Amino acid sequence: MKKITIKDIAAKFDVSISTVSKALNDSYEISEKTKAKIQKYAKKKKYKPNFNALSLKNRRTKTIGIVIPNMLNYFYAQVFKGVENTANANGYKIITCISNESYHKEVETLEMLSNGSIDGFILSIAKETGLMKNYEHFENTIEEGTPIVMFDRVTKKVACDKVVADDFEAVAKTVKHLKNTGCNKIAFVSTLKELPLGKQRYKGYLQGLENEGLEVDKDIILNVQENDYKKYEEIITPFFKKNKLDAVIATSEQSAIAAMKIAQREGYKIPENFSVIGFANGILSRHSSPKLTTVSQHGELMGETAAQMLIDRLEKKDQEIPLATKVIQTDLVERNSTKTFLELKK
């Protein structure tokens, strides 16, 4: 027979794990009625606390768990580097797990490491989790006493520390740059439509068009699935054939490079009469032909910031530290896929 857990009791009465814990410990914070029914049910089901897990939870491991959505994105590698540098400097070890964009893998990972193996999590939400909008596993982890710092892909639904890039402003400024270098038909290719950061980038694109007096043309806005990266060229090619464009802003490095290849096949000359800008500033951008202009999200700085926020919270457990969201300012790294102001003046 399966042993009943504190989570099972919480689910039975539709209350938080924290409420059950306080009721079982006879806390004055819980009403007598609630305490009585929870204690009665726990006794009936022969609930026994996991003292081994409790002893682990009360012991500092000096270990941080990092959960990233995938291992193919250079941006996450940069974040990892930043986390590792800050963790090492403060005497912390790290355990890294990959959710592979899966909600269930993400849940399993948090449950596995929340048994006392780590002191806190730094994570970016899996795409499937974002689409499902089911964040209960994060809330349960925090209620059990394990703090979380979210980065890049975050949600307002979970009360925790967060580190994000200025995605809205980044794209608005990118539109301005393209307009200033002579582009007027600026397409937007998004691989992140359903995620909050994807929505912020799209809103930034619309705001940028408005700021520069350019009309919104729905025909030159394209949404593709991020996991279809092997088919980007196949998906984006008809888009080019149907529309006359002079620039593309893409929300990922891979989709930007695919757009650049297609533009060249369609007879455009980059950057003379066509410009492309992507996100992430990774290895692909530096070695593409021509080299790709990108929005740098400063992943290493984001990782360092997230790690320091978590370590500060862990080191000052006895202090009330208000939750915070820190915004990392992006920069446009100009390479050969866009014109510069100087070239325009020649």
N, C-alpha and C positions, 0 to 999 in steps of 0.2 A: 504494500500500500504506500502511495506517494506521501512523503512527509509534507505537512502543511507549512507554508511559509508566511512571513509577515505580509508579503505582497498579496497572497491569497485572501488573507483576512481583510486587507484594505479593499480588495475588489468586491468581496462579499457585502460589505457595508457601504461601498461607494464613498470611501474617505481616503485621505492621504496616508502614506506609510508612516509619516511623522505622527499623525493622530493615533494610529494603532499603537505605535511605540510608546507614546505618552500614556495611553489608556492602560497598557500592560504594565507600565511602571507606576501606575496609580498617581499620575500627575494631577495637580490641582487645576491645571489649565483645561482639562477635559471635563465635561459635565458628568454627573454621577450616572445619569441614564445611559449615556454613550459608553462610559467605562464599564458599566455592568453588563451590557449586551456583548461587548467585545470580549471581556474577560470570560464570560459564560461560554461563548462560542469557541474561544481558544482552548478552554479546559475540556469541552466536549470533543474537540478534534485532536486533543492531546498535543497541542502545539508546544514545542520546546525551542527556545532561542539557540541560535548557532553561536555558542560561546567562543569557538575557534575563530569564526569570522569577526566577532566583536573584538576579540583581543587584537586581531590584525588591524581592524579599523582604528583602534586606539593607539596603534604604534605607527610612527612615521616611517615610511619606506624610502623617502627621498627619491621617489621615482614618479615621472610624469608619463601619462598615456597620451599618445598623439593618434588621432583617427583622421585619415584623409580619404577623399572620395575615389581617387584613382592615382596610379603611379606614372601615367603617361604625360601629365601636365608639368611642364618645367616650373611653373609658378609654385606648385606644391613642394617641389624639391628645394626651391629657394626659401620657402617658409620653414621647411624642416631644418635647413641649415641655420637659420636664425634662432629657432627654438633650441637646437642642440648647442649653439654657442653660449646662449644665456643660461641654459640648464647646467652645462659643464662649469661655467664661471661661478655658479652658486652651489656647486656640489650635488647636483641632481643628475640622475640617470634617466633615460627615456626608453619607452617601449612604443614601437610604431606599428599600427595596424591599418589595413586598407579595406574600406567598406565596399569597394567596387560598385559604388552608386546604389547599393542595395539596402533597403530599410531593415530587412531581417538580419543581414550581416552586421549592420550597425548596432542593432539591439543586442545581438549575441556578444558582440565585442564589449559593449558597456557592461553587460551582466557578468561576463567572464573576468574583467579587470576590476570590477567594483567590489570584489570579495576581499579587498585589503591588499591587492597587488600593487596598487598605485595610490598616490595621494590626491591626484586631480587630473582632469582631462583638458587637452587643447584639441579642438576638432572643427571641421568644416562639414556641413550637413550634406548627406548623400542626396543625389537628385531624386531618387524614389521617395525618400522621406519628405522632401520639399513638396513633391507632387501630391502625396497622401495627406500632408499637413497633420501628421500624427507625431507629436513630440513628447508623448507620455514618458518614454524611456529616459529622456533628458531630465524631465521634471522629477522622476523617481530617483534618479542618480543624485541630483542635487538635494532632494529631501532626505536621502540617506546619509548626507554629510560629505559627499564628494563634489567639490566645486568644478565647474566647467567654464572654460573661456572659448567662445566661438570666434572663428575668423572667416573673412571673405563671405562664405555662404552662411548667413545667420537668419534668425527669426525673432520678431518682436514678441512672439507667443511665449518664449522662455525667458525667465528672469535670471540673467547671468551676465558676466562681463563679455564684451564683444570688441573685436578689432575689424574694421572695414576700410575699404578704399573709398575715395570720393567719386564713385562710379558715375553719378549724375553729372557732376561738374566736369569730369574727365571727358565725357562724350560731347558735351556742349562746347567745350574748348576745342575739341578735335574738329567739330563742324566749322567753327570759326577759323581754324587754321586752314582748312581746305578751301573755304570761301575766299580767304585772303590770298590764296595762291591761284585763284582763278577758276575754282570748281563750283558749279551750280546745280548739277544733277548728281546728288550724293546719295548713293544707295546705302541701306543698312541691312547687314546679314547677321542674324542672331542665332546662336546655338544654345541660348539660355532663356528662352522666352518665358517659361513657367516659374523660374526661380526669382526671388526678390532682387538679386543683383542684376539679373537680366532685365527685369522690369525697370530698374533704376537707369540702366544704360539706355534703354529704349526711350524713357522719359527725357533723358539728357539729350538724345538725338532730336526729339521733337522740339525741345526748348531751344536747342542750337539752331534749328531751322528757323524758328520764330525770331530768335535774336538777330539772325542775318537776313531776314526778309525773304526767306525761301519758302515756297509752297510745299506742303506735305503731299507726297505722291505715294499712295498705298501700293502701287504697282512696283515700286522699287524698294519695298520692304520685304525681306525674305526670312522666314524662320525655318531652321533645319534642326534635326535631332543631333545632339552632341555625339551620341554613340554611333552615328553614321559617318564618322570622319573619313572612312575609307571610300565613301561614296560622295564626298563633298563636290568633287568636280562634276560628277554625273548629275547631281541635284542642281548645282548652280549654273551649269551651262545654258539650259533653256531660258533662265532668268536674263542672261546677257543677250541672247538672241532676240528676246522680245522687247528689250529696253535700250535706249541710247543713254549711256552713262558717261560720267567723267571722273567718278570717284566711288570707292567702297569703304565703309567702316565695318569691320567684322569684329565680333565679340570674342574671337579666339584666334590663336596664332595659325592653327591648321586651316581654318576656313578662309583666313586672309590670304594665305599662300595659295590656296586652291583658286580663289578669285583672281589673284595676280596671274597665275598660269593661264586661266581661261581668257583673261583680257588680252594677253599676248597672242594667244591663238586666234582671237577674233580681230586681230590687226591693230590693236591699240599699242601706243608706244609709251612705256613707263620710264620716267614720270612726265614726259613731254605733253601728252594729252590725256593721261589717265593716272590717278593716284590711288594707293591702297594703304590703309592703316589698320593694324590689328592690336590685340591685347596680349600681354604677358612678357614681352621682351626676352624671349628664350633663345635657345641655341639655334632653332630653326630660322628665326628672324635674322640672325647674324650671318647665316650661311646660305640663305636663299639667293636667287638671282632674278632681279636685283635684290639687294638687301632690304629687308622690310622695316618701314617706319612703324613703331609700336607705342602703345601707352604702357609705361612701366608702373606696375602696382607696388613696386619695392617689396617683394615677397620676403626678403631677408629681414627687413625692418619690421614687417608685419609679424613675422615669427618671433623676433626678439621682444617686441612689445607685448604679444600674447603671453609669452613665457614669463616676462617680468610681472605682468598683472597677476598671473596664477601664483607665482612664487611669493609675491607680496601678500596675497590672501592667505596662503598656507603658513607663512612665517608669522603672520599677525592674527592667528585664529581667535585670540582673545579680544580683538578689537573689532568694532563695527565699521567696516569699510563699505561705503556706498557703492552699488553697482555702477559701472561706467561703460560707455561705448567710445572708443578712441578711433579717430578717422586719420588714415594715412593719405597724405597728399600725393597724387600721381604726377608723372612728368611725361611729356611727349619726347620720345627718343627718335630724332630725325635721321633717316638713312636715305637710300636711293629710290624708294617707291613713292616719294612725294617731292614736289618742288619746294624750294625755300623762298623766303621773301626776297633774298638777294638775287636769286635766279630770275624772279619775276620782274625785277627792276632793270635787268639787262636789256 
